[in-house]
Amino acid sequence: MLKPGKTYEEVYQPFRWAIPEHYNIGVDICDKWAHQRYRLALIHEDESGEVAKYTFWELRRLSNRLANGLRAHGIGPGDRIGILLPQCLETAVSHIATYKLGAIAIPLFTLFGTDALEYRLANSQAKAVVTDAANLPKLIEIRENLPDLQTVIVTQGGQEEKVEGFWELIEKGAGDFVPVKTRADDPALIIYTSGTTGPPKGALHAHRVLLGHLPGVEFPHNFFPQEDDFFWTPADWAWIGGLIDVLFPSWHHGIPVLAHRARKFDPEKAFDLIARYGIRNAFLPPTALKLMRQVPDPRRRHEYRMRSIGSGGETLGEELLDWGREVMGVTINEFYGQTECNLVVASCCAVMENRAGSMGRAVPGHTVEVVDEAGEPAPSGTIGEIAVKRPDPVMFLEYWQNPEATRNKFSGDWSLTGDLARQDEQGYFWFNGRKDDVITSAGYRIGPAEIEDCLLKHPAVGMAAAVGSPDKIRTEIVKAFIVLKPGVTPGSELAAEIQNFVKVRLAAHEYPREIEFVTELPLTATGKIMRRELKKREIERKSESTEGC
């Protein structure tokens, strides 16, 4: 646990890791609190508004029973178990039981189609899947293509052959279970990358990954936990941002979590939940914050008082930070990381200046640098690739069944992120873009993040993405795809106004020479803009235009 200090240096310098030889996520986030019989762990509100509460003692009893049931099906240490469920009790119980068994959990997003599920389950050679009635038909459709899949468990409904009932399995299982004595370096879960570039890869993480995450949660949430803290995120528990940035760290500290995730994010509902439950801490992805910013005068309808908001995935920019202070009453702390090595850079307004556009500084416990093409730390102010030095407890073990990709991820002891940034003399990181997102125009290398940040400052712009569009003279030109705020009418005059807005604030070579107004942007399931999809569309469009000449 981080020790508070008056400055960043007072927090960063004395921190040392204390990773035990043996460690099990399931025991840590559940069993160690279960002796306090009435200690609240989870409040779940479903889509109908029905509310249920669960203690750590109940989680221990249910996960023990499920672990015994899974073991009776021949599932043991090292076996992979898919968890295809939304934010709910059964998801949490499945994870805890999997770790106690020494098995490996595979979080799966409920909005995945059959192709996405088949790829992940086949690649991981999953032996079992826990799902619900809504997603069961997908598994039935692809089951014959998954020879390793022996057991399908459904939380409700489902009378199909070779499908086991979740609660029936729990009823059969004994309440006592001795967890497998796992080492901190033993595999615990495979989280597939969101696929911003190329096909998803399975990042295999050890049990120690939770311990490695703790400073990266405690720091941007201003020394979490504190009295009366209560956490919620709209991010699905199938992703590292919902699962290990919120659920597991909260339970490591014995802090309750609200489970609620609607099929579609509703910003008004988000304010309602935060107010009704007295949420004190939240991880809100940039897309969620941008939608919440469009809600007029929320304080008039909702009484809320938050202590901390963390956000990551895309740079926020000055406009969102100002809105956070004015409307949410907090300074939103940004953080940065990847599925493979998460929460390694962050802001903490309690001990350091929060600089608009910066992701912050290295989180205590992590060595992070901007490196050049030779893998050497670059001079301050120079754009290079963000890299994290190993060994590091938050770092993944390997890409599942992909040794070549694992090798390519490293340059010596540096784990290469594929993200470009510069680091100033004070150690602040300034995101520039993905290596493959960089726009090359008339000899200039342009990162999209700064352009998008500027676009969002225009009063008509709700969301924006900047990509390179092929150009015979300049190699590429900057093109912006813009989603306007409600009630704003698109047109050529508005496009010219936005172009000039960027030109005078950034530079003549960075303004978008083309603007296309769209109703939505392609996003990954975690809410990141898929610029490669937009760029692919531009390449195809320009290619067709050339062929038609």
N, C-alpha and C positions, 0 to 999 in steps of 0.2 A: 504494500500500500504506500502510495506517495506521501512524503512528509511535506506539508505546506511550508512555504518560505516567502520572503518578501520580494525576491527577484527570481527570474528564470534560472540564473546561475546557481542560486541557493537550492533550487529544486533538482536541477539536472546533475550537477557535479557529484553530490554524495550518493546518488542512487546506485544500488548494486542488486543484481539478480540473486534470488535464493530459490533455485529450482531443485526440489527434492528428487531423489532417485526414483521413488515410486509415487505415482500420482494418477488419479482417475477422475475425470470430469464429472461423471455421474455421482460419485460419492461426495465430491466437493460441493456441487451446486444443490444437493438434495439431502443426503444422509447426515451431513455434519450439523444440519439445523433441525433434523426431525425430532430430536429429544425435546425441543420446545413445541409441545403438541399443538398449540394454537397460534403459532407464528405464521402469519399470512404470506403466501408465496404468489398467488395468482388470482386476479379477478378477470373473468371472461364475460364479455358482452357479445352475444351473437347478433346476426343481422336483423333478427326480429325484436331485439331489445332485451331478451331474457338474460339475466345476470346470474352467475354462479361464482362462488369463492372457494379456494382450495388452500390448504396449509401444506407446509413441507412434510409434515407427518403423513398426510394423505398421499402426497407424491411418492414418498418412500414406499408405502404399502402397495400402491398401484404399480409402480415400476418393478418392485420385487416380484409381484405376481406375473407381470408381463414377461420379465426376464426368465422366470421358470417355464412359462408357456412357450417362449421361443426356443429355449434349450430342449424342451420336449420334442420340438420339430427338427432337432438336429443342428440348430444354429449355435455356433460357438465362437471363440476367439478368432479374429481375422476375417470372419464372414462379413459380407457387405449387406446392409439392410437399407433399402430405399424408404424414405419417409415423404409421402406425397400427400401432405395435409396443409391446411391454412393455419393461422394463429389460433390455437385451441388447446385444451387440456391434453388430448390424445397425442398431439405433436410433442409436447414436453415430456410426457410419460414415455413415449417411444424412444426419444433421445436418451433419457436417463437409463432406461433398461438396456439399450444398445451398448452404452459405455460400460455399464456394470458387467455385461457379458464379455467384455473385451472385444466385441465386434466393432465394425466400422459403419458409421452412419453416412447415408447419402441424402442430404436435403434436396427435395425436388419441388419445383414451383408448380402450383396447381393450374396455372394458365398454360403450361406446356401442352403442346399437341402430341399426337402419337409419335411423330418422327423424332421430336426432341427427347421424349421419354425413352423410346427404343434405343437411341444412340447412347444415352447415359447409362441405362440399365445393362445394355450389352457390353459397353466399354468397361464398366465396373464389375461385370459378372455377378450382379446382385443375386443373392440367394433368397431374399424375401423382400416384400414391399408392404408397407402399411399405408392404407389410403381410406377415402370415404366413398359414399355411394355416388357422389357426383363425378368422381374420377375413375371409378371402377371400370366403366365401359371402355376407357382408353386402354387399360391394362389387359382386359379380355381380348381386345382387338389385336394386340401385339404379342400376347403371351406365347404363342407358338413359335415366334421368332427369338425367344429368350430361353434357350435350353438350360441355363443355370438357375432360372427362377423357379424355385420349388414351392414357395409358400406366398400366398396373397392373403392379407388380413384387412378386413373392411370394418370401419368403426360403426356403421349402422346400415341396415338393409343388406341386400346382396344374398340371394339364395342360390347363386350359381355354384356349379360343381367345382370342387377344389378351391373354395374360398372359405377362409376361416373368419369367424366373428371376433372382433377385437375384445368386446366385453365378455363374450363367452370364454375366450382364452384366458382372460384375467380371472374369471370365476373359477376356472380349473386350477390355476396356479397357486402354489403355497405362498403365504405372506412373508416367509423368511427366505432370504437369499444372501449368500456370501459373495460379494463382488470379486471379480477376478483382480488379482494384485498386479495391475499394469504398471509398467515403467513410464516415466514422463515422456520418453521418446517413442513409445509404442504408438502405432497408428490408431487414430480415433475417428476421423471423418474425411470424406472426399467432398470438396465443394467445387463444382464445375464453374469455370470462368464464365462471365456473362457474354462473351463472344463479341466484344467490340471490334476485335480483329481476328479473323480466322475462326475455325471450328472450336467449340469449347474444349478446354483441357481440364482434366480432373486434378485439382491441387490436393494432394494427400497431406493431411495435417496430423501431428502427434497430439497426445493429451495435453502437453505443455503449451499448446497454442492459446489456451484460455489464460494461463498465467502470463504469457507474453502480451496478451491484449490489455491486461489490467491498467498499466500506466496510460495507455492510449485512450482509455475510457475515463479514468479518474482525472486526467489533465484537462481535456477540453470541457469537462463538466465541472470545472472549478473545484477540484478535490472531492469528487464523489467517493463515498457516500457521506451525506450529512443528515442531520435529524429531519425526519418527515419526508425524505426523498421517496419518489414514486415514479417509475419509468414507464414510458410508452413510445412506440414507434409505429408508423404506418408501413414501414418496410417489412416485407414478408420474412418469416422465420426460415424460409428456404435459402435465404441469402446471408452472407457473412455479416452484412450490416444490421440485420434484424436479430440474427441468432447469437453472434459472438460480440457484437458491439452493444447489445442491449440485454437480451434474456439471460445469457450465462453469466456475464459480469455482475448483473444485479443479484442473481441468486448466490453467486460466490460471496457477496457481502450480506446476504440475507434480506435484500430489499425487494419488496413486491413489484410485480409487473402487471400492467393492464394488457390483456389480449383482445384486440379488436382490429379486424382488417376487412373493410368493405370490398365488394367486387371491383368498385371503382372509387378512387379517392375523392371525397367530398370535402372541400375546404371548410364549409360551414359546419359540417359534422365534426371536423377535427377540432374546431374551437369549442364546440359543444362538449365533446369528450374531455378535453383538457380542463374545462370549467367544472363539469359535473363530478369528475373523479378527483379533482385537485391535483392533477398531474404536475409534478415539480421538475421533471427532467424528460427531455425528448430528443431522439435522433430524428430529424426531419430532413429528408433529402432535398436538394435545391429545387427540384420540380415541385415538390409539395409546398415549399416556401413561396415559390412564385405564384402558385395558385391561391394560397392563403392571402398573399398580398393583394389580390384582386377583390377580396371580400371587403365591402365598405363598412367602416366603423364597427368592428366586431365587439369592442368593449361595451357598446350600448346594449348588446344582447347577451353577452357572456361575461361572467365574473371569473377571471383567472389570475393566478399569480405564480408564474414559473420562476425557477431558480437557475436553470441552465438549458440551453439548446445547443446541440452539436449538429454539424452538417458536413457532408463530404460527397465527393463524386464529380462535382463540377464547381468551378470557382463562383463564389457568390457575387462579389462586386459591391461597390459602395452603396448602391441603391437598396439592396436587400439588407445590408448591415444597418443602414439608417432606419429602415422600416422595422427591423427587429428591435432596436432600442426604443423607437417611438410607440409601436403597437404591442409588442410582446413584453416589453419592459426589461429585456436582457440584451447583452452583447452576444450575438451568435458566434460561437467559436467554430472555426473550420478545422477539419482534419483530413488527412490524406493517407491512403494505403491502397493495397491491392489484395485480391483474394489470396495470392501467394504469400504476402507479407504485409499485414494490415496494421493500420493505426500507428504509423511511425513518424508522422509529422503532424503537428497540431498547434492551435492557438490556445492560450489560457489567459483570459482578460484579467484574472485575479493577480497575475504576476508579471504580465508583459503587455506591451502595446499591441492592440489589435489593428493591423494594417490592412486596409481594404485592398482586396486583390491578392493578398498573400495567404498561403496555406498555413503559415506559422513557422515554427522551428522544430528541430528534432525532438521527439518525445523522449523523456528520461528513459535510459536503458537501451537506446538505439543509436547507432552510428550511421548517419545518413549524409550523403554528399552528392554534389553534381559532378559527374565524371565526363571526361572527354572520350573520343573514339578509341583511345588506347587503354581506357579503363583507369585513368589517373584522375585524381581530384582536379577540377578545373578552377581557374582563378575566379574570384568573386565578380559577379556581373556578367560572366560568360555563360551563354546558353549551352547546356549539355544534358546528359541523361541522369535522371534521379536513380541513385543506387544505394542499397542497404548492405552493410557489412555483416558477414557471418563470422562466428556463430551468433544466432539470435533466436530466442525461444518462440517468437511469433512467426518465424519463417517456416514455410512448408518443407516437407521432407523431399518430395519429388512430384513430378507429374505422373499420374497413374499410367503405367504401361507405355511411357513415352520418354525413354532415356535421352533421345536426341534433343527434344525440347527442353528437358531438364538441363542438359549440358549448355545449351544455347542461352539459358537464363542467367548464366554466371560468366563473369570475367574475373578470374582469380577468386578472391573472397568476396567480390561484390555481386549482389543479386541485382540484375538490371531490370528496371521497371518498364522500359519502353516509353516512358513519359519524359518530355523535355521541360526543363525549367532553368532558372538562374537563381543563384543564391547571393544575397547582398552581404555587405561587410558585417552586418549584425547577425547573420545566420538565418535570415528569413528566406523562405522558398517562394518563388513566384512561378506559377505554372505557365507553361508556354503552349503545350499541346502534345498529343501523341506523336511519336516519331513519324508515323504514316499519315498524320493529320496536317503536318506542316505544309503551308502553301508556298510554292516557289514562283515568284512573280517578278519579272524583269530583273533577275539577279538577287532579289530580296528573299530571305526566308522569313515567313510570317506565321506566327502562331494564332490559331483561331480564338483562343480564350479572351485576349484583350479586346478583340473586335466585338465579340459577343457581349462582353461586359459593357462596352460603350453603347451598343445597340439597345441594351436593356434600360439604359438611362433615358432613352427617348420615351416620352409619356404615352405614345401610341403602341409601344412594343410590349407584348406579353412574354413571348419566348423567342429565341433566335439561335440559329446555327450558321456558322461560317465555314465554307469549304473552298477548295481550289477548283475552278472550272477551266477545262482546257482552252488555251488561247494560242493561236499561231505566232503572234508577235511576242507576247510576254511569258510564254510557256503555260502559265495559269493566271487567271484573274480571281480576285476575291468575289465570291457570290454569297449572298445572305438569304437564307430561308427564314421568313418571319411569320410568327403567329401573332396577330394583332389582339389587343385587349377588346373585351366585349363592347359593342357599340361603335367601334371605329371602322370606317369604310376604306377599303384599299383603293389605290389609284396611283396614276403616274406622278401626280403632284406630291403625294405623300412619300412615294419612293424617292423622289428627288430631295425632298426635305430630309429624309433619314440619311441619305447618302452624304449630304452636306453636313449634317449633324456629326457624322463620324469623321469626315475629312478634316473639319476644323478642330476636332478634339484629339485625334490621333495623328495621322499623317496622310499625305496625298497618295502614297503607295499602298496604304492599308484600308482605305475605304472600299466598300462593296460596289464594284462597277456594275453588278447586276443584283437586283432584288426580286425575289419571288415570294408573294404572299401565299401562305398555305394555312389550312385549317388545323393541321397537326404535324408534329415532327416524329420521325421514327425513333423510338426509344427502346433500350434494352429493358428487360424485366425489372432491373434495378433503377430505372429512371434516367440512365445516361443517354445522351444524344448519340445516335449511331451515325456519325458523320460519314463513315465509309459508305453507308447506303445512299446518302445524298450525293456523295462524290461519284459513286457508281452510276447513279441516275444521270448525272451531268455528262459523264464520259459517253454513255450510250446515246444521250440526246445529241451531243455534238457530233458523234460518229454518224448517226442517221442523217443529220443535217448536211454533213460533208458528202455522204453518198448520194444525196438527192440533187447535188449541184451538177 
